Amino acid sequence: MRGANQSSVSEFLLLGLSRQPQQQQALFALFLSMYLATVLGNLLILLAISVDPRLHIPMYFLLSHLSCVDICFSTTTVPKMLANHILGTQAISFSGCLTQMYFVFMFVDMDNFLLAVMAYDRFVAICHPLHYSTKMTHQLCALLVAGSWVIANLNVLLHTLLMARLSFCADNAIPHFFCDVTPLLKLSCSDTHLNEVMILTEGSLIMISPFICILASYVHITCAVLRVPSTKGRWKAFSTCGSHLAVVSLFYGTIIAVYFNPLSSHSSEKDTAATVMYTVVTPMLNPFIYSLRNRDLKRALGKVVGRKTFSVR
């Protein structure tokens, strides 16, 4: 079997989401607006948390990391797609493709871990409020975030090295807007069985374990909320938890649908549409989901923008 350094393919072509000029123009405007909304929304959250001392607590420490990761997440894919459209090119080098794949999935893993840690933080705050300050210390939060970075990098390094050993012989057209694992495996002329097995086993463990933690946390939160005597208080808690779970379901649902099925069952059109949801839509929604129902964060955002838009009535 030839290694990647013997591959006859030195670059790939990212075909994007459409080959029709009118659709390309519309998609360019749509993705540009979503990217700007993602960056602006997450930057506002970072600024709000940094300027308000009352937000220097574990919950917002984790949210600030999620915002930072979401900015980086979108930046690994969308600007390249927009630049290709402006420059009229589709090419990305072999090493550039692997680098993009590495960072995309590193930030996917970080989103995955941070959502789980944030769910656990809410579980402790709602179900064990008297012990919150002793259980969710700044040291524990820093350790959880640092551990997440280490595990995410080790996991993605494994899959990147497995991809780098494959050969790519003739076809170099990727029907996607970034270098995704599934289309790359389909293009390879090597045996990809090991790659697929590692995705379905080790990759599944990395993704499903935090997802189970999130579900378990929200089940306990729901049980605690049901014991709240006030109907208004229950409705407020459920509406907040429901919006969080909607984003979590969108994130995990699309990832599971794209990556944890046999390679032969994949459709490039469906996979591309699903990846747009977790790479572009979810990072854009997170700032709104985690701030619109948060009084303290809205107050801090009001200070940052200097307007009454985010002020609490």
GIKANOR-V741694 format. One record per backbone hydrogen bond with DSSP energy under -1.0 kcal/mol. NH is the residue of the N-H (numbers start at 1). CO is the residue of the C=O. Records with the same first field share a line. If there is no record, write none. Layout:
NH=CO / CO
This chain:
6=3
7=4
9=168
12=92
13=172
14=90
15=174
16=176
24=20
25=21
26=22
27=23
28=24
29=25
30=26
31=27
32=28
33=29
34=30
35=31
36=32
37=33
38=34
39=35
40=36
41=37
42=38
43=39
44=40
45=41
46=42
47=43
48=44
49=45
50=46
51=47
52=48
55=52
56=53
57=55
61=57
62=58
63=59
64=60
65=61
66=62
67=63
68=64
69=65
70=66
71=67
72=68
73=69
74=70
75=71
76=72
77=74
78=74
81=77
82=78
83=79
84=80
85=81
86=82
87=83
88=84
89=84
92=12
94=10
97=93
98=94
99=95
100=96
101=97
102=98
103=99
104=100
105=101
106=102
107=103
108=104
109=105
110=106
111=107
112=108
113=109
114=110
115=111
116=112
117=113
118=114
119=115
120=116
121=117
122=118
123=119
124=120
125=121
126=122
127=123
128=124
131=128
135=131
136=132
137=135
141=137
142=138
143=139
144=140
145=141
146=142
147=143
148=144
149=145
150=146
151=147
152=148
153=149
154=150
155=151
156=152
157=153
158=154
159=155
160=156
161=157
162=158
163=159
164=160
165=161
166=163
174=13
176=174
180=178
184=180
185=181
186=182
187=183
188=184
189=167
196=192
197=193
198=194
199=195
200=196
201=197
203=198
205=201
206=202
207=203
208=204
209=205
211=207
212=208
213=209
214=210
215=211
216=212
217=213
218=214
219=215
220=216
221=217
222=218
223=219
224=220
225=221
226=222
228=225
234=230
235=231
236=232
237=233
238=234
239=235
240=236
241=237
242=238
243=239
244=240
245=241
246=242
247=243
248=244
249=245
250=246
251=247
252=248
253=249
254=250
255=251
256=252
257=253
258=254
259=255
260=256
265=262
266=263
271=267
272=268
273=269
274=270
275=271
276=272
277=273
278=274
279=275
280=276
281=276
282=277
284=280
285=281
286=282
289=285
290=286
292=288
294=291
298=294
299=295
300=296
301=297
302=298
303=299
304=300
305=301
306=302
